[in-house]
Amino acid sequence: MPSSDVSRQCSREAVSIRVLFAVMAMAVPIAALQSASEIKGSVRCAGQPIVRALVILSGRTPAESRRTYSDENGLFTFSAVPSGAFRIETSKAGFVGDRAEAARLIDVPNLEAHIDAPVTLCEGGVVTGVVREQSGSPAADVPVSIVSVDDMKSAGLMTVLTDAHGVYRFYGLVSGEYWVAATPKYVGAQGIRPLSVRDVDQQLMAIQTGVNSRSSSASSGPGTYALLPSVYSAGGPTPLPVAVAQGAVRQGIDLTIGPTPIGSIAGVITNLDSDSEVTVAIRGSGPTLPERLRSGLDDSFSNMPSVLTGGSFRFRRVGHGRHSIIALAGKIGQDRMVTPVSVNWAAIDVDVYGDVAGINLALQPALRVSGRIVTEGDESRGGVGPGVRLVLQPVAVPFSALAPAFVRVLNPVAQIGADGLFDITGVVPGRYILSLSNPDGSVFRGGQIGTVTSGDRSSELPQIQVVDHDIHGVVVRVRNGR
């Protein structure tokens, strides 16, 4: 090769090497900027480290996601985290914590950063007991359900099966009060089955052997029995909530299942317009049980009347105890929705220890809730923006059993005026969460509801309790409202 060609080739290689080094020099700081951030945190309860807590860092792609466990000091670290939005979730079996803290969003900047993410995670409460047949024998493979008395704190209905010794156990429970109930496995989708007195001994024997014998009896007079879910009552006639504290174990929450005596309820709905559609239901074992517990067990807690003509109704196969009968009436449109102003409601409690007749279920007009939206810290400022609506979302509303025909009644909405005034009509008794929405139904982002004051009562939660009368002068305070 001529010397001139060799010189030109060496020159080109030198240039290539210089360019490569220049690119590498630029790439190093860029890579460092993109991967130098570090997320550290600790998992503790009352200052004590929680060991082996699972910590998951979730990014935009699976490649950006990873997991680790807290060490013997409760510490965890994620290194070389790229910029972007991440979600950190912390959990450990049997432990509970603040939901917002245990699952938080973290924005990692596009530069070197050290982010601290402390988490409080404490051992939850435990409820355990034994489910027995009426003979005293343990009942295996029986579904046992638990739900919080305060629906706003509950994650939902939980159900487990008893073991071979009839033992059940719920763990990782948030502090609070809970309903506990067992559903006999021989209660099927068709609901309860009546038993005459002469069939009780035969049915008890069938229960212990797991055999489901059918009865030909269909009456519900005195001396008739049925298979109903059992709610914890500490041996008394009235269901009792179970109090659970952080880290505490509630033992001896025992339940007994088997044939129970039943009766019937008959009556008439008054003040009923001839062109109105009416729906009536019975809520068994006391009016205070939450809807999710009733609906999660068996339809024996919520059965429709066997007869409903001319306003008369009759419920058969009703368990002994206190029951609440509820009704809604209104004009149904072609879209099967109710016009709120046309709604009437009725509710009455009845004690059943046999056959009960002559119940008068008197309809009355729907209620209204009115008041004013104000800005927290400056109550002279009213309103949250044009077109914003105040929505009542049902939390504990017995009338939800009568949906879907009356679904609009359960979610009443009011337009908020420029001065912050609102007036919601068509409201039925129950407990509601208050929320703000845009005209298109999307969540309003310009403010968040804080305290709610009604009369001399103030709630730190965005909720309101409607009993049996109109409520006026409600003050709803909005944080960061515009």
C-alpha positions in Angstrom: 0.0 0.0 0.0 1.4 3.4 -0.9 2.5 5.6 2.0 -0.2 8.2 1.1 -3.0 5.7 1.4 -1.7 4.4 4.7 -1.6 8.0 6.0 -5.2 8.7 4.9 -6.4 5.5 6.6 -4.7 6.2 9.8 -6.1 9.7 9.8 -9.6 8.3 9.3 -9.2 5.8 12.2 -7.9 8.6 14.4 -11.0 10.7 13.7 -13.3 7.7 14.3 -11.6 7.1 17.7 -11.9 10.8 18.7 -15.6 10.8 17.7 -16.2 7.6 19.7 -14.5 9.0 22.8 -16.6 12.2 22.4 -19.8 10.2 22.2 -18.8 8.1 25.2 -18.0 11.3 27.1 -21.4 12.7 26.4 -23.2 9.5 27.1 -21.8 9.0 30.6 -23.3 12.0 32.2 -26.7 11.4 30.4 -26.8 7.9 31.7 -25.8 9.1 35.1 -28.6 11.7 35.1 -31.1 9.1 34.0 -30.3 6.4 36.6 -28.7 8.1 39.6 -31.8 8.6 41.7 -32.3 6.5 44.8 -35.4 5.7 46.8 -35.0 4.7 50.4 -37.6 4.0 53.0 -38.4 2.3 56.3 -41.3 0.1 57.4 -42.1 0.5 61.1 -44.9 0.2 63.6 -44.7 2.4 66.8 -41.0 2.9 66.0 -40.2 -0.8 65.7 -38.9 -2.2 62.4 -41.1 -4.5 60.4 -39.0 -7.3 58.9 -39.7 -9.0 55.5 -42.4 -6.5 54.4 -42.8 -6.7 50.6 -42.1 -3.5 48.8 -43.0 -3.2 45.1 -41.9 -0.4 42.9 -44.1 -0.2 39.8 -43.0 2.0 36.8 -44.5 2.6 33.3 -43.1 -0.6 31.9 -42.4 -4.1 33.4 -38.7 -3.4 32.9 -38.9 -0.4 35.3 -40.7 -2.4 38.0 -38.9 -4.3 40.7 -39.5 -5.6 44.3 -37.6 -6.1 47.5 -38.1 -6.8 51.2 -37.4 -4.7 54.2 -34.3 -5.9 56.1 -33.8 -6.6 59.8 -33.9 -2.9 60.5 -37.1 -2.4 58.5 -35.1 -0.6 55.7 -35.4 -0.9 51.9 -33.6 0.7 49.0 -34.2 1.0 45.2 -31.1 2.2 43.4 -30.5 3.5 39.9 -34.1 4.6 39.5 -34.8 6.4 36.2 -36.9 9.5 36.0 -40.7 9.3 35.8 -43.7 8.4 37.9 -43.6 5.4 40.1 -45.9 3.7 42.5 -44.7 2.1 45.8 -46.8 -0.5 47.5 -45.9 -2.0 50.8 -47.6 -5.1 52.3 -47.2 -8.0 54.7 -49.6 -10.8 55.5 -51.7 -9.9 58.6 -50.5 -6.3 58.7 -52.4 -3.1 57.9 -51.5 0.5 57.4 -52.7 3.8 56.0 -53.9 3.1 52.5 -52.5 6.4 51.1 -49.2 5.7 52.7 -48.9 2.0 51.9 -49.6 2.7 48.2 -48.2 6.0 47.2 -47.1 7.8 44.0 -43.6 9.1 43.7 -42.3 11.4 40.9 -38.6 10.8 40.3 -36.9 13.9 38.7 -34.6 13.8 35.8 -31.5 14.4 37.9 -29.7 12.8 40.9 -32.1 12.6 43.9 -32.5 10.8 47.2 -36.1 10.2 48.0 -37.3 9.2 51.4 -40.5 7.0 51.6 -41.3 6.0 55.2 -44.2 3.6 55.7 -46.2 2.6 58.9 -47.4 -1.0 58.8 -48.8 -2.6 62.0 -50.2 -6.0 62.7 -53.9 -6.1 62.1 -56.6 -7.5 64.3 -57.8 -11.2 64.3 -61.3 -12.6 64.7 -61.7 -16.4 65.2 -64.2 -18.8 66.4 -66.0 -22.1 65.9 -69.2 -22.8 63.9 -71.3 -25.6 65.3 -74.5 -27.4 64.3 -77.4 -27.2 66.8 -76.3 -30.6 68.1 -73.0 -29.1 69.2 -70.9 -30.9 66.5 -68.4 -28.7 64.6 -69.5 -27.7 61.1 -66.8 -28.1 58.4 -66.6 -26.3 55.1 -69.2 -23.6 56.1 -68.8 -20.1 54.6 -68.2 -17.4 57.3 -68.4 -13.8 56.2 -67.2 -10.6 57.9 -67.8 -6.9 57.0 -67.1 -3.6 58.7 -70.0 -1.9 60.5 -68.6 1.4 59.1 -68.8 0.7 55.4 -66.4 3.6 54.7 -63.5 1.8 56.4 -64.2 -1.6 54.9 -62.5 -3.0 51.9 -65.5 -5.2 51.3 -67.1 -8.4 52.3 -64.6 -11.2 53.1 -65.5 -14.9 53.3 -63.6 -18.0 54.5 -64.5 -21.6 55.0 -64.4 -23.4 58.3 -61.8 -26.2 58.7 -62.5 -29.8 59.7 -62.9 -28.7 63.3 -65.4 -25.9 62.4 -62.8 -23.3 63.1 -62.6 -20.1 61.0 -60.1 -17.2 61.2 -59.9 -13.6 59.8 -56.6 -11.7 60.2 -55.2 -8.4 59.1 -58.3 -6.5 60.1 -58.4 -2.7 60.5 -59.5 -1.5 63.9 -63.2 -1.1 64.2 -66.5 -3.0 64.6 -67.5 -5.9 62.3 -70.5 -8.1 61.6 -69.7 -11.9 61.5 -72.1 -14.4 59.9 -72.2 -18.1 58.8 -74.2 -19.4 55.9 -75.2 -23.0 56.1 -73.9 -24.8 53.0 -77.2 -26.4 52.5 -78.9 -23.0 51.9 -78.9 -22.9 48.1 -79.6 -20.3 45.4 -83.4 -21.0 45.7 -83.3 -19.5 49.2 -84.6 -21.0 52.4 -86.7 -24.1 52.6 -89.5 -24.4 55.2 -89.5 -27.4 57.6 -92.5 -28.5 59.6 -92.1 -29.4 63.3 -92.2 -33.1 62.6 -89.3 -32.7 60.0 -86.9 -30.9 62.4 -85.4 -34.1 63.9 -85.0 -35.6 60.4 -83.3 -32.4 59.1 -80.9 -32.2 62.1 -79.8 -35.7 61.4 -79.3 -34.9 57.7 -77.2 -31.8 58.6 -74.7 -33.9 60.6 -74.3 -36.4 57.8 -74.1 -33.6 55.1 -77.3 -34.9 53.4 -79.8 -32.3 52.3 -83.3 -33.7 52.7 -86.2 -31.8 51.1 -89.4 -31.0 52.8 -92.8 -31.0 51.2 -94.1 -28.4 53.6 -94.6 -24.9 52.1 -96.5 -23.2 54.9 -95.0 -20.6 57.2 -97.4 -20.8 60.2 -96.4 -21.3 63.9 -94.1 -24.2 64.4 -92.5 -24.0 61.0 -88.7 -24.0 60.7 -86.2 -22.9 58.0 -82.4 -22.9 57.3 -81.2 -19.3 57.7 -77.8 -17.7 57.9 -76.6 -17.1 61.5 -75.2 -13.7 62.6 -73.0 -13.5 65.7 -75.1 -12.4 68.7 -73.2 -13.8 71.8 -76.0 -16.2 72.4 -78.7 -13.5 72.5 -81.6 -12.7 70.1 -80.0 -9.6 68.6 -77.0 -9.5 66.3 -73.9 -7.9 67.9 -70.9 -6.3 66.2 -67.5 -7.6 67.1 -65.0 -4.9 68.2 -61.5 -5.4 66.9 -58.4 -3.5 68.0 -55.0 -3.2 66.3 -53.0 -6.4 66.9 -55.6 -7.9 69.2 -57.1 -11.4 68.8 -60.8 -11.8 69.3 -61.4 -15.5 70.2 -64.6 -17.2 70.9 -66.7 -15.5 68.3 -68.7 -18.7 67.9 -71.8 -19.3 65.7 -74.5 -21.9 65.6 -76.3 -23.0 62.4 -79.3 -25.1 61.9 -83.1 -25.0 61.5 -84.7 -21.9 63.1 -88.3 -21.0 63.6 -90.0 -18.7 61.1 -93.3 -16.8 60.6 -94.9 -14.4 58.1 -95.7 -10.7 57.7 -98.8 -9.4 55.9 -100.1 -5.9 55.5 -101.1 -3.1 53.0 -99.3 -0.1 51.5 -101.3 3.1 51.9 -101.1 6.5 50.1 -100.4 4.7 46.9 -101.2 6.3 43.6 -103.0 4.0 41.1 -100.5 4.8 38.3 -97.3 4.4 40.4 -95.0 1.4 40.4 -94.2 0.1 43.8 -91.4 -2.1 45.1 -91.3 -3.6 48.6 -88.7 -5.6 50.4 -88.0 -7.0 53.9 -84.7 -6.5 55.7 -84.2 -9.3 58.2 -82.4 -9.7 61.5 -82.5 -6.0 62.4 -82.4 -2.9 60.2 -78.8 -2.0 61.1 -77.0 -4.8 59.2 -75.1 -3.4 56.2 -76.3 -4.2 52.7 -73.1 -6.0 51.7 -73.5 -8.5 54.6 -77.1 -9.3 53.6 -76.4 -9.5 49.9 -73.3 -11.5 50.5 -75.1 -14.2 52.5 -78.3 -15.5 51.1 -81.6 -14.1 49.8 -83.3 -15.1 53.0 -82.1 -11.7 54.3 -83.8 -9.9 51.4 -86.8 -11.7 49.8 -89.6 -10.1 47.7 -93.2 -10.6 48.8 -95.0 -13.6 47.5 -98.1 -11.4 46.9 -98.4 -7.8 45.9 -101.8 -6.8 44.5 -103.8 -3.6 45.2 -101.1 -2.5 47.7 -101.4 -5.6 49.8 -98.2 -7.7 50.5 -97.3 -10.9 52.3 -93.8 -12.2 53.2 -93.6 -15.9 54.0 -90.8 -17.8 55.7 -89.5 -14.9 57.8 -87.0 -15.6 60.6 -87.9 -14.7 64.2 -86.6 -11.4 65.3 -86.8 -7.7 64.3 -87.3 -6.9 60.6 -87.5 -3.7 58.6 -90.0 -3.5 55.8 -89.2 -0.8 53.2 -91.0 0.4 50.1 -90.5 2.9 47.2 -93.2 4.1 44.8 -93.0 6.3 41.8 -93.7 6.8 38.2 -91.4 4.9 35.9 -90.4 6.3 32.6 -89.7 4.5 29.3 -86.0 4.3 30.3 -87.0 2.6 33.5 -85.7 5.5 35.6 -87.7 7.3 38.3 -88.3 11.1 38.2 -87.0 12.0 41.7 -89.8 14.5 42.6 -92.3 11.7 42.2 -90.8 9.3 44.6 -92.5 8.2 47.9 -91.0 5.9 50.5 -92.0 4.0 53.6 -90.3 2.0 56.3 -91.5 0.2 59.4 -89.9 -2.2 61.9 -91.7 -5.3 62.8 -91.0 -7.9 65.5 -91.8 -11.4 64.3 -92.3 -14.4 66.5 -95.0 -16.1 64.5 -97.5 -14.8 61.9 -97.9 -11.0 61.9 -100.8 -9.3 60.0 -102.4 -5.9 59.7 -99.2 -3.9 59.0 -99.8 -0.4 57.6 -96.9 0.7 55.4 -97.7 4.4 54.8 -95.9 6.1 51.9 -94.6 9.6 52.4 -92.9 12.1 50.0 -89.2 11.9 49.3 -87.0 14.2 51.4 -84.8 17.2 50.4 -81.3 18.3 51.6 -80.3 22.0 51.0 -77.4 24.2 52.1 -74.3 26.0 50.8 -70.9 25.2 49.6 -68.1 27.4 51.1 -64.4 27.6 50.9 -62.6 26.2 53.9 -60.9 29.0 55.8 -62.9 31.7 54.0 -66.6 31.0 54.4 -67.5 34.3 52.7 -66.5 32.6 49.4 -69.2 30.4 48.0 -69.4 28.3 44.9 -66.8 26.0 43.2 -67.2 27.0 39.6 -69.9 27.1 36.9 -71.8 23.8 36.2 -70.3 21.9 39.2 -72.7 19.4 40.8 -73.1 18.0 44.3 -73.7 14.2 44.3 -75.0 12.1 47.1 -73.6 8.6 46.8 -75.2 5.9 49.0 -73.1 4.2 51.7 -75.7 2.6 54.0 -79.1 3.1 52.3 -81.5 0.2 53.0 -83.6 1.2 49.9 -80.7 0.1 47.7 -82.4 -3.4 47.9 -85.1 -1.9 45.7 -82.8 -1.1 42.7 -82.5 -1.1 39.8 -86.0 0.3 39.1 -85.3 3.2 41.4 -81.5 3.5 40.8 -81.7 7.3 40.2 -83.2 7.8 43.6 -80.1 6.4 45.2 -77.8 8.9 43.6 -79.5 12.3 43.8 -77.7 15.2 42.2 -78.0 19.0 42.6 -76.6 21.9 40.6 -74.5 24.3 42.7 -75.4 28.0 42.2 -72.9 30.8 41.7 -73.4 31.7 45.4 -72.7 28.1 46.5 -76.3 27.3 47.3 -77.7 23.8 46.5 -81.0 22.0 46.9 -81.2 18.2 46.5 -84.7 16.7 46.1 -85.8 13.1 45.9 -83.7 11.8 48.8 -84.6 8.7 50.8 -83.3 7.9 54.3 -79.8 6.6 54.6 -76.2 7.6 54.9 -74.5 9.2 51.9 -71.0 10.4 50.9 -70.9 13.8 49.3 -68.8 14.4 46.2 -68.3 17.0 43.5 -68.6 16.3 39.8 -68.3 18.2 36.5 -71.4 18.6 34.2 -70.2 15.6 32.2 -70.1 13.4 35.3 -66.3 13.4 35.7 -64.7 14.0 39.0 -64.2 17.7 39.9 -60.5 18.5 40.5 -60.8 22.0 41.7 -61.5 21.2 45.3 -62.1 18.4 47.8 -64.9 18.3 50.4 -63.7 18.5 54.0 -66.0 18.9 56.9 -69.8 18.8 56.7 -72.0 20.6 59.3 -75.7 19.9 59.7 -77.4 21.6 62.6 -75.3 21.1 65.7 -73.5 18.1 64.2 -70.2 18.3 62.3 -68.5 15.4 60.5 -64.8 15.3 59.6 -65.8 12.9 56.8 -67.7 14.0 53.6 -70.9 12.3 54.6 -74.4 13.1 55.8 -77.1 11.0 57.6 -80.7 11.5 56.4 -83.3 10.1 58.8 -87.0 10.8 58.2 -87.2 14.6 57.7 -85.8 17.3 55.4 -82.4 18.8 56.2 -81.7 22.5 55.6 -78.8 24.8 56.4 -76.1 22.2 55.6 -72.6 23.7 55.3 -70.2 21.8 53.0 -66.6 23.1 53.3 -64.3 22.6 50.3 -60.5 22.6 50.5 -58.6 24.3 47.8 -61.8 25.4 46.1 -61.8 28.0 43.5 
